[in-house]
């Protein structure tokens, strides 16, 4: 009988020398490098500017974001387009190669929703990310042709960060840090952490209202369309296999 250790070593070398394995390893390095999946996930919604990417990915430094964008552009996962009409703006978008990563990113999201849900830690309670997420995901068409002004009160925040307005009109949702004036059609009130739990799918709107963790008052037509306006993604419907502790 041959030496089993030697046999394993030969098999290991054969796998590592397999050209297909080399391609797999390179692909895994691209999508597995820290921050790259988050960048691809943000670009799933469509082209985005640098500041949009920075706002959507908490914790990444300017240096690392710029580095990752250059790397992904070099690998032809995304393109960088300079808009020269008016103020110069740079937009990033997925290429065909980048869009091929979408099923992998979605699978990571599903796995995360199933197996990593837990109570928020202090550093994860991010006000800026919540507000960006609400504005960028909102569906103003939920109100039809009507103008709808929503006021969000984060009841546990200091006065300067307590009130936020979302003006929905002409097919757009615009965040306002000051009252834009006019009738408020919908009032929302909850804590910052509960708002995050709702947006990430840990707490349903119905459960939040029933347990008095979320208060919604206002015009009937606006209340009826609230969940549609919130426009939570399909990942929020994934059932957790791990209890939130």
N, C-alpha and C positions, 0 to 999 in steps of 0.2 A: 504494500500500500504506500502511496506517496505521502509526503508531508502535507497535512491539511493547511498548515500555516502558509506554506509556499503556494499551495493552490489558491488560497484566498488572496495572497499578494498578487499573483498573476492575474486573477479575475479583476482585482481592484485596478491594476494598471491598464487592463484592456478597456474597462469602463472609462477611466480618466483619459485614455488616448482616443476614445471614440469621438470623431468629429461632431456628431450630433450632440454629444455630451458637452462639448466646448460651446456650441451655440446655446444650449440650455443654460449653461453657467453664465454666459455673457448676458442673456436675457434676464436671468434671475438677479444679476448684479444691477442691471438698469432699474427694474421695477422694485427691487428690494432695498435699494439705497434709501436711507432715511430722507423723508420729505417728498420723494418722487411720487409715491402713490397719491399723496395729498394734492400735489400739483395737478396730476392727471384728473383727479376727482373734481377739482374746481373747474377745470377746462371742459369737463363733460357738458356743462351748461352752455358752453359757447365761448367765443374769444373773450379774453380778460386782460385788463391792464395790470401793470406791476402792482399798483396800490391795491387793486382788488384781490390779487393773490396774497399779498402781505396781510390784508385784513382777514382773509379766510383761513389762514394757517397760523394760529397762535404759536408762539415759541420759536419760530424761525427767524434768524437774524437777516439783516439786509445782505450781508456778505454771503451767507449760505444760500439764500434765495437766488441771488444773481448767479452764483456758481452752478447751482442745480439747473437753472434755466439755460445757461450756456451748454452744460453737458447734454441736456435733453435735446437742445437744438442741434448739437453736433451728432447725436445719435438719430436725428431726423424723426424724433418723437413729436416735436412741436415746431412751429414756425414763428418767426418774429417779424412783424410787419410794422413799418413806420408810417403813420398817417401824417401827411405833410400839409393837409389843408387846415388852416388855422394853427392853433398851438400844436407843436410837435408832440404826438402821442405814439407810444409803442404798445401794440396789442400782440398777445400770444394766443395761438390756437393749435389744436391737435392736428397732426397729419393723419394720413391713412394708417401709418404704423402706430401712431399714438392711439387711434381709435381701436386698434386691435388689442390694446391693453385693457379696454373697458371691461370685458367679462372678468378679467382677473381682479380688477379694482372692485367691481360689484361683488365678487365672491368674498373678498376680504371684508367688505362692508357687512355682508350677511353673516359671516362668521363672527365678526365683532359684535353685532347686535345679539346674536345667540349666546355667546360665551363670555363676553367681557363686561356686561352691564353691571354696574355697582353704584354705590353712593358717590356723589361728586366729592372730590378732594378740594381743599381751599384754592389751590392754584388753578383748578379747572373751572372755577366760577368766573367766567370771562364776560363782562358786560359788553365790550366792543364786539366780540364775535357774535353774541346773541343778537344785537341790534343789526349788525351786517346781515346775519342769516335771515332775520325777519324781513328786511327790506328786499334782499336779493331773491328770496323764494316766494314772496307774496304774489298773489294772483289778483290784480285789480279788476280783471274782467268778471270776477265773482259778483260784483255789484252792478253789472251791466253798464249802462250809459250814465248811471248816477255818480255824482261826486260823493265820496265817502271819506270823512275824516275820523281817524281812529286815534284815541289817546290811550297810551299805555302808562300805567303807574306801577313802578316797581317799589312796593311798599316798604321794603327793608333798606332802601338806598338813601343816601344823603340828599338834601334838597336839590343840589346841582345835578344829580344823576337820577332823579326820581321820575321825572315826567318826560315822555317822548311822544311825538305825533307822527302819524303816517298818513299822508295825503294821497288819496287814490282818485285820479281823474285822467281823462284822455288816454286810457290804456297804460298809465304809469303809476307806480307807487314811489312816493318821494318821502324820505325821512326828513323830519323837521325837528331841530333841537329847541326851537321856540314855537309857541302857538302861532300857526299861520293865519289865524282868524277864521271866522265863519263858524257855522254850527258843527259841533262835534256829534257824530252819528253813533259812535260806539265807544264805550269806556271799558277798558280792561284793567284789572288790578290783581297782582300776585307778587310773590317774592321773586328775586332774580333766579334763585336756584330752581324754583318750581317752573319758571318760564323756560329754563334750559331743559329740565326734564320733559316738558311738553314738546319742545322742538325736536329733541333727539328721540322721542317715541317711548320714553320710560313711563310717562304719565299721559293718559288720554285726556282730551278736552272734556269729555263727558264725566270721567272720574274726577277730574280736577274741580269741575263745577259742583258736582254732587257732594264732594268732600269739603267744599268751601275753600279750596286752595286757589281757585280762580273765580273772580267775579266778572261777569259780563252783563252790562246794562246798556240800553240805547234803543234805537229804532228797531222795530221788529224785522224789517227787511235786511238790516245790517247784521242783526244777531243770527238770522237764518243763514246768512252767507259766510259767517265768520270762519267756519272750518274750511270751506272751499277757498277763502282768501288766504288762510294760513298756509295752505298748499304744502303740507308735509309730504316728504318723498316716500316712495314705496318701502324703503328700509325701515321706516318707523313702524311698519305693519308686521315686521318679523318678530315672532314670539321668542322671548328670552328663554334659554334653557338654564339660566343661572339666576337665582333669586338676588334681587338688589338688596345689599346689606348695608 
